[in-house]
Amino acid sequence: MERNSKEIEQQPNNPLHGIKLADILDYLIDELGWERLGEEINIRCFLYNPTRKSSLAFLRKTPWARTKVENLYLQMI
């Protein structure tokens, strides 16, 4: 689904508006790698046999973990 400028204008103070969780995770993996990401955020899906698919599944159903990932992303950009 494409976002139009009107949708983006509705949340001007939300820095994550319009950014997909998958894109956030990809950025963190590219910048930090799985090992460092697991050190920064102590989540099992980052520490033991990490995969993009399993991590996204976990983050989508676990709000506290998603918040930690989003906060780390915001600190890094």
Biopython code that builds the backbone (N, CA, C, O; Angstrom):
import numpy as np
from Bio.PDB.StructureBuilder import StructureBuilder

atoms = [
    (1, "MET", "N", (0.842, -1.165, 0.000)),
    (1, "MET", "CA", (0.000, 0.000, 0.000)),
    (1, "MET", "C", (0.898, 1.242, 0.000)),
    (1, "MET", "O", (1.773, 1.378, 0.855)),
    (2, "GLU", "N", (0.685, 2.121, -0.933)),
    (2, "GLU", "CA", (1.458, 3.347, -1.013)),
    (2, "GLU", "C", (0.834, 4.401, -0.112)),
    (2, "GLU", "O", (-0.385, 4.485, 0.033)),
    (3, "ARG", "N", (1.690, 5.188, 0.478)),
    (3, "ARG", "CA", (1.215, 6.260, 1.349)),
    (3, "ARG", "C", (1.225, 7.561, 0.555)),
    (3, "ARG", "O", (2.203, 7.889, -0.117)),
    (4, "ASN", "N", (0.131, 8.285, 0.646)),
    (4, "ASN", "CA", (0.099, 9.569, -0.040)),
    (4, "ASN", "C", (0.536, 10.670, 0.920)),
    (4, "ASN", "O", (0.663, 10.432, 2.120)),
    (5, "SER", "N", (0.760, 11.844, 0.411)),
    (5, "SER", "CA", (1.257, 12.940, 1.238)),
    (5, "SER", "C", (0.274, 13.321, 2.340)),
    (5, "SER", "O", (0.694, 13.789, 3.399)),
    (6, "LYS", "N", (-1.011, 13.132, 2.117)),
    (6, "LYS", "CA", (-2.000, 13.452, 3.144)),
    (6, "LYS", "C", (-1.844, 12.536, 4.355)),
    (6, "LYS", "O", (-1.954, 12.996, 5.491)),
    (7, "GLU", "N", (-1.587, 11.231, 4.125)),
    (7, "GLU", "CA", (-1.382, 10.302, 5.235)),
    (7, "GLU", "C", (-0.130, 10.656, 6.017)),
    (7, "GLU", "O", (-0.127, 10.582, 7.246)),
    (8, "ILE", "N", (0.932, 11.039, 5.325)),
    (8, "ILE", "CA", (2.180, 11.389, 5.996)),
    (8, "ILE", "C", (1.997, 12.653, 6.824)),
    (8, "ILE", "O", (2.543, 12.757, 7.923)),
    (9, "GLU", "N", (1.239, 13.610, 6.314)),
    (9, "GLU", "CA", (0.997, 14.854, 7.037)),
    (9, "GLU", "C", (0.211, 14.631, 8.321)),
    (9, "GLU", "O", (0.293, 15.453, 9.234)),
    (10, "GLN", "N", (-0.543, 13.554, 8.416)),
    (10, "GLN", "CA", (-1.361, 13.308, 9.598)),
    (10, "GLN", "C", (-0.525, 12.994, 10.832)),
    (10, "GLN", "O", (-1.014, 13.154, 11.951)),
    (11, "GLN", "N", (0.711, 12.555, 10.665)),
    (11, "GLN", "CA", (1.575, 12.227, 11.792)),
    (11, "GLN", "C", (2.935, 12.905, 11.645)),
    (11, "GLN", "O", (3.951, 12.215, 11.553)),
    (12, "PRO", "N", (2.982, 14.217, 11.620)),
    (12, "PRO", "CA", (4.251, 14.905, 11.373)),
    (12, "PRO", "C", (5.265, 14.739, 12.504)),
    (12, "PRO", "O", (6.464, 14.898, 12.273)),
    (13, "ASN", "N", (4.819, 14.424, 13.712)),
    (13, "ASN", "CA", (5.728, 14.302, 14.849)),
    (13, "ASN", "C", (6.165, 12.867, 15.121)),
    (13, "ASN", "O", (6.869, 12.612, 16.098)),
    (14, "ASN", "N", (5.761, 11.938, 14.280)),
    (14, "ASN", "CA", (6.133, 10.541, 14.466)),
    (14, "ASN", "C", (7.266, 10.209, 13.497)),
    (14, "ASN", "O", (7.022, 10.062, 12.300)),
    (15, "PRO", "N", (8.514, 10.087, 13.998)),
    (15, "PRO", "CA", (9.638, 9.837, 13.100)),
    (15, "PRO", "C", (9.604, 8.461, 12.436)),
    (15, "PRO", "O", (10.311, 8.236, 11.454)),
    (16, "LEU", "N", (8.800, 7.544, 12.953)),
    (16, "LEU", "CA", (8.717, 6.203, 12.386)),
    (16, "LEU", "C", (7.563, 6.050, 11.398)),
    (16, "LEU", "O", (7.407, 4.996, 10.782)),
    (17, "HIS", "N", (6.767, 7.084, 11.248)),
    (17, "HIS", "CA", (5.613, 7.002, 10.358)),
    (17, "HIS", "C", (6.068, 6.734, 8.924)),
    (17, "HIS", "O", (6.891, 7.466, 8.374)),
    (18, "GLY", "N", (5.530, 5.690, 8.339)),
    (18, "GLY", "CA", (5.854, 5.345, 6.960)),
    (18, "GLY", "C", (7.061, 4.442, 6.799)),
    (18, "GLY", "O", (7.412, 4.075, 5.677)),
    (19, "ILE", "N", (7.705, 4.075, 7.902)),
    (19, "ILE", "CA", (8.870, 3.189, 7.844)),
    (19, "ILE", "C", (8.440, 1.796, 8.291)),
    (19, "ILE", "O", (7.885, 1.634, 9.378)),
    (20, "LYS", "N", (8.692, 0.808, 7.470)),
    (20, "LYS", "CA", (8.293, -0.565, 7.777)),
    (20, "LYS", "C", (9.246, -1.189, 8.791)),
    (20, "LYS", "O", (10.438, -0.879, 8.809)),
    (21, "LEU", "N", (8.715, -2.062, 9.625)),
    (21, "LEU", "CA", (9.525, -2.784, 10.597)),
    (21, "LEU", "C", (10.630, -3.568, 9.896)),
    (21, "LEU", "O", (11.754, -3.628, 10.395)),
    (22, "ALA", "N", (10.330, -4.161, 8.761)),
    (22, "ALA", "CA", (11.331, -4.923, 8.014)),
    (22, "ALA", "C", (12.490, -4.021, 7.591)),
    (22, "ALA", "O", (13.645, -4.445, 7.628)),
    (23, "ASP", "N", (12.198, -2.795, 7.194)),
    (23, "ASP", "CA", (13.247, -1.850, 6.800)),
    (23, "ASP", "C", (14.105, -1.445, 7.994)),
    (23, "ASP", "O", (15.320, -1.288, 7.874)),
    (24, "ILE", "N", (13.464, -1.278, 9.140)),
    (24, "ILE", "CA", (14.204, -0.946, 10.367)),
    (24, "ILE", "C", (15.144, -2.086, 10.718)),
    (24, "ILE", "O", (16.319, -1.859, 11.006)),
    (25, "LEU", "N", (14.634, -3.307, 10.697)),
    (25, "LEU", "CA", (15.457, -4.461, 11.029)),
    (25, "LEU", "C", (16.605, -4.616, 10.036)),
    (25, "LEU", "O", (17.738, -4.878, 10.440)),
    (26, "ASP", "N", (16.327, -4.458, 8.748)),
    (26, "ASP", "CA", (17.381, -4.553, 7.736)),
    (26, "ASP", "C", (18.479, -3.526, 7.983)),
    (26, "ASP", "O", (19.663, -3.840, 7.867)),
    (27, "TYR", "N", (18.091, -2.310, 8.320)),
    (27, "TYR", "CA", (19.069, -1.256, 8.607)),
    (27, "TYR", "C", (19.957, -1.647, 9.786)),
    (27, "TYR", "O", (21.179, -1.520, 9.721)),
    (28, "LEU", "N", (19.331, -2.124, 10.866)),
    (28, "LEU", "CA", (20.096, -2.486, 12.054)),
    (28, "LEU", "C", (21.034, -3.663, 11.782)),
    (28, "LEU", "O", (22.163, -3.682, 12.271)),
    (29, "ILE", "N", (20.575, -4.632, 11.013)),
    (29, "ILE", "CA", (21.425, -5.778, 10.674)),
    (29, "ILE", "C", (22.604, -5.323, 9.821)),
    (29, "ILE", "O", (23.734, -5.759, 10.040)),
    (30, "ASP", "N", (22.348, -4.456, 8.856)),
    (30, "ASP", "CA", (23.423, -3.954, 7.994)),
    (30, "ASP", "C", (24.448, -3.144, 8.779)),
    (30, "ASP", "O", (25.650, -3.254, 8.541)),
    (31, "GLU", "N", (23.970, -2.337, 9.708)),
    (31, "GLU", "CA", (24.861, -1.464, 10.478)),
    (31, "GLU", "C", (25.594, -2.194, 11.600)),
    (31, "GLU", "O", (26.778, -1.955, 11.836)),
    (32, "LEU", "N", (24.886, -3.081, 12.288)),
    (32, "LEU", "CA", (25.446, -3.707, 13.483)),
    (32, "LEU", "C", (25.805, -5.174, 13.306)),
    (32, "LEU", "O", (26.747, -5.660, 13.932)),
    (33, "GLY", "N", (25.078, -5.874, 12.474)),
    (33, "GLY", "CA", (25.223, -7.323, 12.383)),
    (33, "GLY", "C", (24.424, -7.979, 13.499)),
    (33, "GLY", "O", (24.034, -7.328, 14.469)),
    (34, "TRP", "N", (24.189, -9.266, 13.347)),
    (34, "TRP", "CA", (23.356, -9.980, 14.325)),
    (34, "TRP", "C", (23.984, -10.010, 15.711)),
    (34, "TRP", "O", (23.293, -9.817, 16.711)),
    (35, "GLU", "N", (25.296, -10.252, 15.777)),
    (35, "GLU", "CA", (25.949, -10.390, 17.081)),
    (35, "GLU", "C", (25.836, -9.101, 17.897)),
    (35, "GLU", "O", (25.437, -9.127, 19.062)),
    (36, "ARG", "N", (26.184, -7.999, 17.288)),
    (36, "ARG", "CA", (26.114, -6.711, 17.997)),
    (36, "ARG", "C", (24.668, -6.324, 18.300)),
    (36, "ARG", "O", (24.387, -5.754, 19.354)),
    (37, "LEU", "N", (23.759, -6.630, 17.389)),
    (37, "LEU", "CA", (22.343, -6.350, 17.628)),
    (37, "LEU", "C", (21.861, -7.119, 18.856)),
    (37, "LEU", "O", (21.109, -6.587, 19.671)),
    (38, "GLY", "N", (22.297, -8.371, 18.984)),
    (38, "GLY", "CA", (21.959, -9.168, 20.160)),
    (38, "GLY", "C", (22.560, -8.628, 21.441)),
    (38, "GLY", "O", (21.980, -8.786, 22.515)),
    (39, "GLU", "N", (23.728, -7.986, 21.338)),
    (39, "GLU", "CA", (24.347, -7.359, 22.508)),
    (39, "GLU", "C", (23.586, -6.094, 22.911)),
    (39, "GLU", "O", (23.388, -5.823, 24.096)),
    (40, "GLU", "N", (23.171, -5.337, 21.917)),
    (40, "GLU", "CA", (22.445, -4.090, 22.182)),
    (40, "GLU", "C", (21.048, -4.359, 22.732)),
    (40, "GLU", "O", (20.592, -3.684, 23.655)),
    (41, "ILE", "N", (20.377, -5.348, 22.157)),
    (41, "ILE", "CA", (19.023, -5.709, 22.574)),
    (41, "ILE", "C", (19.033, -7.205, 22.861)),
    (41, "ILE", "O", (19.088, -8.025, 21.945)),
    (42, "ASN", "N", (18.980, -7.544, 24.122)),
    (42, "ASN", "CA", (19.089, -8.941, 24.550)),
    (42, "ASN", "C", (17.770, -9.678, 24.304)),
    (42, "ASN", "O", (16.964, -9.884, 25.211)),
    (43, "ILE", "N", (17.587, -10.065, 23.043)),
    (43, "ILE", "CA", (16.394, -10.799, 22.641)),
    (43, "ILE", "C", (16.858, -12.109, 22.009)),
    (43, "ILE", "O", (17.738, -12.116, 21.149)),
    (44, "ARG", "N", (16.276, -13.184, 22.430)),
    (44, "ARG", "CA", (16.686, -14.515, 21.990)),
    (44, "ARG", "C", (16.724, -14.660, 20.465)),
    (44, "ARG", "O", (17.614, -15.317, 19.925)),
    (45, "CYS", "N", (15.765, -14.052, 19.778)),
    (45, "CYS", "CA", (15.715, -14.209, 18.323)),
    (45, "CYS", "C", (16.901, -13.536, 17.637)),
    (45, "CYS", "O", (17.157, -13.811, 16.464)),
    (46, "PHE", "N", (17.634, -12.662, 18.333)),
    (46, "PHE", "CA", (18.834, -12.051, 17.787)),
    (46, "PHE", "C", (20.088, -12.828, 18.185)),
    (46, "PHE", "O", (21.136, -12.674, 17.559)),
    (47, "LEU", "N", (19.988, -13.655, 19.215)),
    (47, "LEU", "CA", (21.168, -14.316, 19.775)),
    (47, "LEU", "C", (21.377, -15.755, 19.298)),
    (47, "LEU", "O", (22.516, -16.200, 19.166)),
    (48, "TYR", "N", (20.303, -16.474, 19.044)),
    (48, "TYR", "CA", (20.391, -17.895, 18.712)),
    (48, "TYR", "C", (19.773, -18.164, 17.346)),
    (48, "TYR", "O", (18.565, -18.018, 17.161)),
    (49, "ASN", "N", (20.606, -18.553, 16.400)),
    (49, "ASN", "CA", (20.171, -18.816, 15.022)),
    (49, "ASN", "C", (19.270, -17.709, 14.479)),
    (49, "ASN", "O", (18.136, -17.974, 14.079)),
    (50, "PRO", "N", (19.762, -16.482, 14.463)),
    (50, "PRO", "CA", (18.908, -15.383, 14.023)),
    (50, "PRO", "C", (18.621, -15.423, 12.523)),
    (50, "PRO", "O", (19.508, -15.681, 11.710)),
    (51, "THR", "N", (17.388, -15.169, 12.187)),
    (51, "THR", "CA", (16.987, -14.997, 10.793)),
    (51, "THR", "C", (16.064, -13.786, 10.733)),
    (51, "THR", "O", (15.417, -13.424, 11.716)),
    (52, "ARG", "N", (16.022, -13.192, 9.593)),
    (52, "ARG", "CA", (15.166, -12.028, 9.390)),
    (52, "ARG", "C", (13.701, -12.417, 9.595)),
    (52, "ARG", "O", (12.948, -11.704, 10.260)),
    (53, "LYS", "N", (13.309, -13.546, 9.023)),
    (53, "LYS", "CA", (11.913, -13.982, 9.086)),
    (53, "LYS", "C", (11.463, -14.244, 10.527)),
    (53, "LYS", "O", (10.404, -13.772, 10.942)),
    (54, "SER", "N", (12.263, -14.992, 11.286)),
    (54, "SER", "CA", (11.861, -15.316, 12.658)),
    (54, "SER", "C", (11.884, -14.077, 13.552)),
    (54, "SER", "O", (11.052, -13.935, 14.448)),
    (55, "SER", "N", (12.831, -13.195, 13.306)),
    (55, "SER", "CA", (12.903, -11.968, 14.104)),
    (55, "SER", "C", (11.703, -11.075, 13.832)),
    (55, "SER", "O", (11.117, -10.523, 14.764)),
    (56, "LEU", "N", (11.334, -10.928, 12.574)),
    (56, "LEU", "CA", (10.162, -10.112, 12.245)),
    (56, "LEU", "C", (8.896, -10.697, 12.851)),
    (56, "LEU", "O", (8.054, -9.960, 13.365)),
    (57, "ALA", "N", (8.757, -12.002, 12.796)),
    (57, "ALA", "CA", (7.574, -12.645, 13.376)),
    (57, "ALA", "C", (7.495, -12.361, 14.877)),
    (57, "ALA", "O", (6.427, -12.034, 15.394)),
    (58, "PHE", "N", (8.620, -12.484, 15.568)),
    (58, "PHE", "CA", (8.659, -12.226, 17.005)),
    (58, "PHE", "C", (8.359, -10.761, 17.307)),
    (58, "PHE", "O", (7.560, -10.458, 18.193)),
    (59, "LEU", "N", (8.993, -9.861, 16.577)),
    (59, "LEU", "CA", (8.811, -8.431, 16.839)),
    (59, "LEU", "C", (7.386, -7.974, 16.562)),
    (59, "LEU", "O", (6.876, -7.090, 17.249)),
    (60, "ARG", "N", (6.746, -8.558, 15.575)),
    (60, "ARG", "CA", (5.379, -8.155, 15.242)),
    (60, "ARG", "C", (4.376, -8.556, 16.322)),
    (60, "ARG", "O", (3.345, -7.903, 16.483)),
    (61, "LYS", "N", (4.670, -9.618, 17.056)),
    (61, "LYS", "CA", (3.717, -10.045, 18.079)),
    (61, "LYS", "C", (4.169, -9.726, 19.508)),
    (61, "LYS", "O", (3.510, -10.123, 20.468)),
    (62, "THR", "N", (5.293, -9.010, 19.650)),
    (62, "THR", "CA", (5.819, -8.689, 20.972)),
    (62, "THR", "C", (6.095, -7.188, 21.059)),
    (62, "THR", "O", (7.178, -6.733, 20.691)),
    (63, "PRO", "N", (5.125, -6.424, 21.542)),
    (63, "PRO", "CA", (5.253, -4.964, 21.529)),
    (63, "PRO", "C", (6.483, -4.414, 22.265)),
    (63, "PRO", "O", (7.103, -3.464, 21.788)),
    (64, "TRP", "N", (6.844, -4.994, 23.416)),
    (64, "TRP", "CA", (7.986, -4.458, 24.155)),
    (64, "TRP", "C", (9.284, -4.634, 23.367)),
    (64, "TRP", "O", (10.158, -3.769, 23.414)),
    (65, "ALA", "N", (9.414, -5.742, 22.649)),
    (65, "ALA", "CA", (10.617, -5.985, 21.851)),
    (65, "ALA", "C", (10.657, -5.045, 20.647)),
    (65, "ALA", "O", (11.707, -4.504, 20.302)),
    (66, "ARG", "N", (9.513, -4.863, 20.022)),
    (66, "ARG", "CA", (9.439, -3.947, 18.869)),
    (66, "ARG", "C", (9.820, -2.531, 19.294)),
    (66, "ARG", "O", (10.525, -1.832, 18.566)),
    (67, "THR", "N", (9.360, -2.109, 20.460)),
    (67, "THR", "CA", (9.695, -0.787, 20.971)),
    (67, "THR", "C", (11.197, -0.634, 21.160)),
    (67, "THR", "O", (11.756, 0.413, 20.832)),
    (68, "LYS", "N", (11.857, -1.659, 21.682)),
    (68, "LYS", "CA", (13.303, -1.600, 21.862)),
    (68, "LYS", "C", (14.023, -1.466, 20.522)),
    (68, "LYS", "O", (14.976, -0.697, 20.400)),
    (69, "VAL", "N", (13.572, -2.207, 19.532)),
    (69, "VAL", "CA", (14.177, -2.150, 18.201)),
    (69, "VAL", "C", (13.958, -0.767, 17.580)),
    (69, "VAL", "O", (14.883, -0.185, 17.015)),
    (70, "GLU", "N", (12.754, -0.254, 17.685)),
    (70, "GLU", "CA", (12.460, 1.068, 17.135)),
    (70, "GLU", "C", (13.273, 2.159, 17.828)),
    (70, "GLU", "O", (13.762, 3.080, 17.173)),
    (71, "ASN", "N", (13.420, 2.059, 19.146)),
    (71, "ASN", "CA", (14.205, 3.047, 19.877)),
    (71, "ASN", "C", (15.674, 3.013, 19.495)),
    (71, "ASN", "O", (16.308, 4.061, 19.376)),
    (72, "LEU", "N", (16.225, 1.815, 19.300)),
    (72, "LEU", "CA", (17.615, 1.698, 18.861)),
    (72, "LEU", "C", (17.776, 2.319, 17.472)),
    (72, "LEU", "O", (18.749, 3.025, 17.209)),
    (73, "TYR", "N", (16.831, 2.055, 16.601)),
    (73, "TYR", "CA", (16.866, 2.629, 15.253)),
    (73, "TYR", "C", (16.866, 4.158, 15.320)),
    (73, "TYR", "O", (17.643, 4.816, 14.628)),
    (74, "LEU", "N", (15.994, 4.711, 16.150)),
    (74, "LEU", "CA", (15.905, 6.167, 16.269)),
    (74, "LEU", "C", (17.190, 6.761, 16.822)),
    (74, "LEU", "O", (17.574, 7.862, 16.427)),
    (75, "GLN", "N", (17.857, 6.067, 17.716)),
    (75, "GLN", "CA", (19.135, 6.535, 18.256)),
    (75, "GLN", "C", (20.207, 6.546, 17.180)),
    (75, "GLN", "O", (21.094, 7.400, 17.188)),
    (76, "MET", "N", (20.129, 5.606, 16.262)),
    (76, "MET", "CA", (21.180, 5.450, 15.267)),
    (76, "MET", "C", (21.035, 6.385, 14.062)),
    (76, "MET", "O", (22.026, 6.733, 13.421)),
    (77, "ILE", "N", (19.804, 6.788, 13.758)),
    (77, "ILE", "CA", (19.647, 7.641, 12.561)),
    (77, "ILE", "C", (19.897, 9.096, 12.882)),
    (77, "ILE", "O", (19.808, 9.948, 11.997)),
]
sb = StructureBuilder()
sb.init_structure("model")
sb.init_model(0)
sb.init_chain("A")
sb.init_seg("    ")
for serial, (resi, resn, name, xyz) in enumerate(atoms, 1):
    if name == "N":
        sb.init_residue(resn, " ", resi, " ")
    sb.init_atom(name, np.array(xyz, "f"), 0.0, 1.0, " ", f" {name:<3s}", serial, name[0])
structure = sb.get_structure()
